[in-house]
Every structure is written in C-alpha cells, then in structure tokens.
C-alpha cells in the first residue's frame, strides 16, 4: 500500500460526507468519560449515560471520586457493562487527579502521556488514543474496528496487522496534524454507519470503489 492510497481515501470520505466536527462533547473531561463509556457499546447508549451523569451533576472528576461505585454504575447503566465501566471511570479520575488534572498532565510529552494512560485500569490503546487526540489534542491517529474493516474491504491490508502496525501506516502517510487525524477518524466512523444504497449515487459505494479509480 502506498502513502497516496490513504490520502485518496481521505479525500473520498471528505467529499462524500463533509466535515464531521468531532468529538461530540462539551469539555475535555466529557471526552474522556465518553472514551471509556463507548467501549463495547453504541454511541446513542453512551449519550444517554453522559446525559444521566450531567443531570446528576456528575460530569466532574471530583464528584465521580466521591460517589459510591455502585451508585455511579446505576447512573451510567445505559452504556452497558456498567459495573466494569464504573471502576474504569474511577480509575481514570484517580489518574487525572493524581497528575494535577488536565493542565498537569498536559505538561507531559505525547509518549509520556500515552504510557501513563495505558497504565490506568481499563484503558487500552484505542481508548488512550481517543483521549490523546480528542481531549489533549495530540497528533495520534486512532485505530478502531471500523478502520480495520474499511482497509480490509479496500484490500489495503491483509488483516494480520497489529494496532500499532495500522497506526504507523496512517501516521507515516499523513502530515502530523491533529485536525486531520480528528477528521479522518470521524469520517471513517461516519462511513461505517452509512447504509449502502447500491446505486450509482451511493456515497458508501463511491468510497469503497477500487482506489485506482481516484
């Protein structure tokens, strides 16, 4: 796969769907919460859980640390796996507080910050990179199942690549640009949710045509 293939794919996605203006959150902390809650669930369920936290005045790391884990779990129940995610949210808030909040962690280099996040209970590479890109605005490309599926469909990968392998493909092919990484990832998610109409005008089909056709 050449670097130009990923640039062509980006141009197609952007032409098909336009700007996505992601991540859907009001604050960096809300981004972090959403990154944990979206694990293994659909975004509409996450949105319900975040709204429940907002109504309970719980979209604050101090409040989350104060509340009992069982009570927090009931509030975020719409997101699924709520007992697990309750523990993970508390672990994330402990990490945030112990490092001096968002401003304190912002002093770290991107590799340091990523390593620190990956040491938090329940934070894997995709969740860590969501937080890095969308909350801390660091130039780190997020890889998810949608990305892997699209690259496989276009026969740009063989399917055996690791998360790090795929991330390196994008970051080697693209300029180091937070806005670009943000938009590209958001467009891939939008494309994955688009229904294929199987017509000449179908945006989904135009994106997934052989890349040699431009």
DOZA-268699 format. One record per residue (C-alpha): chain; residue number from 0; x, y, z. Coordinates in nm, 3 decimals, m for minus. Layout:
N
REC  tordo  bati       c1       c2       c3
REC      A   NUM        X        Y        Z
...
***
This chain:
214
REC  tordo  bati       c1       c2       c3
REC      A     0    0.000    0.000    0.000
REC      A     1    0.136    0.342   m0.094
REC      A     2    0.100    0.652    0.121
REC      A     3   m0.108    0.810   m0.154
REC      A     4   m0.378    0.543   m0.111
REC      A     5   m0.464    0.672    0.236
REC      A     6   m0.471    1.031    0.109
REC      A     7   m0.704    0.932   m0.175
REC      A     8   m0.927    0.753    0.075
REC      A     9   m0.941    1.062    0.296
REC      A    10   m1.038    1.284    0.002
REC      A    11   m1.315    1.043   m0.093
REC      A    12   m1.454    1.029    0.258
REC      A    13   m1.447    1.406    0.295
REC      A    14   m1.614    1.457   m0.044
REC      A    15   m1.884    1.204    0.045
REC      A    16   m1.971    1.315    0.397
REC      A    17   m1.821    1.659    0.460
REC      A    18   m1.679    1.786    0.793
REC      A    19   m1.784    1.583    1.097
REC      A    20   m1.683    1.827    1.376
REC      A    21   m1.594    1.556    1.625
REC      A    22   m1.577    1.463    1.922
REC      A    23   m1.939    1.517    2.039
REC      A    24   m1.860    1.662    2.385
REC      A    25   m1.866    1.995    2.566
REC      A    26   m1.541    1.960    2.763
REC      A    27   m1.216    1.758    2.751
REC      A    28   m1.328    1.567    3.061
REC      A    29   m1.653    1.472    2.890
REC      A    30   m1.442    1.337    2.601
REC      A    31   m1.253    1.118    2.848
REC      A    32   m1.573    0.988    3.003
REC      A    33   m1.716    0.915    2.659
REC      A    34   m1.400    0.732    2.556
REC      A    35   m1.445    0.491    2.848
REC      A    36   m1.821    0.452    2.815
REC      A    37   m1.810    0.383    2.440
REC      A    38   m1.613    0.063    2.492
REC      A    39   m1.820   m0.225    2.351
REC      A    40   m2.137   m0.022    2.302
REC      A    41   m2.308    0.205    2.051
REC      A    42   m2.278    0.582    2.085
REC      A    43   m2.652    0.650    2.140
REC      A    44   m2.627    0.445    2.461
REC      A    45   m2.318    0.642    2.564
REC      A    46   m2.502    0.968    2.502
REC      A    47   m2.781    0.854    2.736
REC      A    48   m2.529    0.767    3.008
REC      A    49   m2.349    1.100    2.971
REC      A    50   m2.680    1.286    2.989
REC      A    51   m2.762    1.093    3.308
REC      A    52   m2.426    1.198    3.453
REC      A    53   m2.494    1.558    3.353
REC      A    54   m2.838    1.556    3.515
REC      A    55   m2.685    1.411    3.833
REC      A    56   m2.413    1.679    3.819
REC      A    57   m2.152    1.406    3.797
REC      A    58   m1.953    1.521    3.494
REC      A    59   m1.669    1.619    3.722
REC      A    60   m1.374    1.402    3.835
REC      A    61   m1.410    1.510    4.200
REC      A    62   m1.778    1.414    4.208
REC      A    63   m1.710    1.079    4.044
REC      A    64   m1.442    1.002    4.301
REC      A    65   m1.677    1.093    4.587
REC      A    66   m1.974    0.879    4.481
REC      A    67   m2.001    0.509    4.561
REC      A    68   m1.906    0.278    4.276
REC      A    69   m2.246    0.108    4.285
REC      A    70   m2.428    0.442    4.261
REC      A    71   m2.209    0.551    3.970
REC      A    72   m2.281    0.220    3.796
REC      A    73   m2.655    0.280    3.816
REC      A    74   m2.618    0.627    3.663
REC      A    75   m2.418    0.500    3.365
REC      A    76   m2.631    0.187    3.320
REC      A    77   m2.741    0.279    2.963
REC      A    78   m2.381    0.237    2.844
REC      A    79   m2.375   m0.135    2.927
REC      A    80   m2.112   m0.323    3.130
REC      A    81   m2.185   m0.052    3.387
REC      A    82   m2.014   m0.217    3.685
REC      A    83   m1.692   m0.259    3.488
REC      A    84   m1.712    0.092    3.346
REC      A    85   m1.782    0.240    3.689
REC      A    86   m1.448    0.103    3.812
REC      A    87   m1.276    0.225    3.498
REC      A    88   m1.416    0.575    3.532
REC      A    89   m1.299    0.595    3.890
REC      A    90   m0.953    0.473    3.788
REC      A    91   m0.938    0.738    3.515
REC      A    92   m1.045    1.012    3.756
REC      A    93   m0.784    0.898    4.010
REC      A    94   m0.519    0.919    3.736
REC      A    95   m0.643    1.264    3.637
REC      A    96   m0.644    1.399    3.992
REC      A    97   m0.309    1.248    4.090
REC      A    98   m0.142    1.417    3.794
REC      A    99   m0.276    1.764    3.861
REC      A   100   m0.580    1.747    3.635
REC      A   101   m0.582    1.807    3.262
REC      A   102   m0.344    2.102    3.289
REC      A   103   m0.097    1.897    3.493
REC      A   104   m0.096    1.607    3.250
REC      A   105   m0.068    1.848    2.957
REC      A   106    0.292    1.918    3.056
REC      A   107    0.388    1.562    2.957
REC      A   108    0.520    1.472    2.615
REC      A   109    0.282    1.268    2.400
REC      A   110    0.476    0.939    2.451
REC      A   111    0.484    1.000    2.828
REC      A   112    0.116    1.083    2.837
REC      A   113    0.024    0.774    2.634
REC      A   114    0.233    0.546    2.855
REC      A   115    0.071    0.697    3.162
REC      A   116   m0.279    0.646    3.023
REC      A   117   m0.211    0.286    2.926
REC      A   118   m0.117    0.214    3.286
REC      A   119   m0.469    0.311    3.401
REC      A   120   m0.706    0.021    3.474
REC      A   121   m0.931   m0.045    3.173
REC      A   122   m0.753    0.190    2.931
REC      A   123   m0.629    0.016    2.617
REC      A   124   m0.464    0.163    2.306
REC      A   125   m0.784    0.279    2.133
REC      A   126   m0.928    0.446    2.444
REC      A   127   m0.593    0.606    2.527
REC      A   128   m0.561    0.742    2.174
REC      A   129   m0.919    0.873    2.176
REC      A   130   m0.828    1.070    2.489
REC      A   131   m0.497    1.187    2.346
REC      A   132   m0.643    1.308    2.017
REC      A   133   m0.977    1.449    2.125
REC      A   134   m0.916    1.564    2.484
REC      A   135   m0.545    1.658    2.480
REC      A   136   m0.530    1.744    2.108
REC      A   137   m0.219    1.537    2.046
REC      A   138   m0.134    1.415    1.692
REC      A   139   m0.209    1.045    1.747
REC      A   140   m0.419    0.853    1.495
REC      A   141   m0.696    0.639    1.645
REC      A   142   m0.744    0.288    1.508
REC      A   143   m1.074    0.111    1.563
REC      A   144   m1.264   m0.186    1.421
REC      A   145   m1.422    0.036    1.157
REC      A   146   m1.080    0.140    1.029
REC      A   147   m0.956   m0.216    1.006
REC      A   148   m1.274   m0.326    0.827
REC      A   149   m1.253   m0.047    0.569
REC      A   150   m0.887   m0.114    0.491
REC      A   151   m0.964   m0.484    0.453
REC      A   152   m1.254   m0.408    0.218
REC      A   153   m1.021   m0.196    0.003
REC      A   154   m0.755   m0.471    0.021
REC      A   155   m0.502   m0.227    0.166
REC      A   156   m0.407   m0.466    0.446
REC      A   157   m0.405   m0.844    0.492
REC      A   158   m0.583   m0.845    0.829
REC      A   159   m0.297   m0.967    1.043
REC      A   160   m0.165   m0.622    1.132
REC      A   161   m0.148   m0.513    1.495
REC      A   162   m0.299   m0.193    1.629
REC      A   163    0.049   m0.036    1.625
REC      A   164    0.108   m0.151    1.266
REC      A   165   m0.209    0.017    1.140
REC      A   166   m0.147    0.332    1.339
REC      A   167    0.201    0.359    1.189
REC      A   168    0.058    0.321    0.837
REC      A   169   m0.160    0.628    0.885
REC      A   170    0.093    0.838    1.071
REC      A   171    0.365    0.769    0.815
REC      A   172    0.133    0.856    0.525
REC      A   173   m0.022    1.173    0.668
REC      A   174    0.112    1.506    0.790
REC      A   175    0.134    1.533    1.169
REC      A   176   m0.188    1.726    1.211
REC      A   177   m0.439    1.698    1.495
REC      A   178   m0.729    1.838    1.289
REC      A   179   m0.658    1.596    1.003
REC      A   180   m0.637    1.292    1.232
REC      A   181   m0.955    1.402    1.405
REC      A   182   m1.146    1.447    1.080
REC      A   183   m1.017    1.128    0.917
REC      A   184   m1.111    0.907    1.211
REC      A   185   m1.453    1.073    1.241
REC      A   186   m1.518    1.021    0.869
REC      A   187   m1.431    0.652    0.892
REC      A   188   m1.682    0.612    1.177
REC      A   189   m1.946    0.803    0.978
REC      A   190   m1.881    0.584    0.673
REC      A   191   m1.914    0.266    0.879
REC      A   192   m2.261    0.375    0.989
REC      A   193   m2.378    0.477    0.642
REC      A   194   m2.626    0.242    0.478
REC      A   195   m2.526    0.117    0.134
REC      A   196   m2.789    0.203   m0.130
REC      A   197   m2.609    0.003   m0.404
REC      A   198   m2.684    0.272   m0.661
REC      A   199   m2.470    0.490   m0.883
REC      A   200   m2.522    0.780   m0.641
REC      A   201   m2.444    0.576   m0.331
REC      A   202   m2.181    0.752   m0.118
REC      A   203   m2.090    0.429    0.051
REC      A   204   m2.014    0.259   m0.282
REC      A   205   m1.816    0.558   m0.413
REC      A   206   m1.589    0.549   m0.109
REC      A   207   m1.531    0.176   m0.142
REC      A   208   m1.462    0.168   m0.517
REC      A   209   m1.110    0.050   m0.613
REC      A   210   m0.868    0.322   m0.511
REC      A   211   m0.707    0.325   m0.856
REC      A   212   m1.025    0.495   m0.980
REC      A   213   m0.943    0.801   m0.764
***
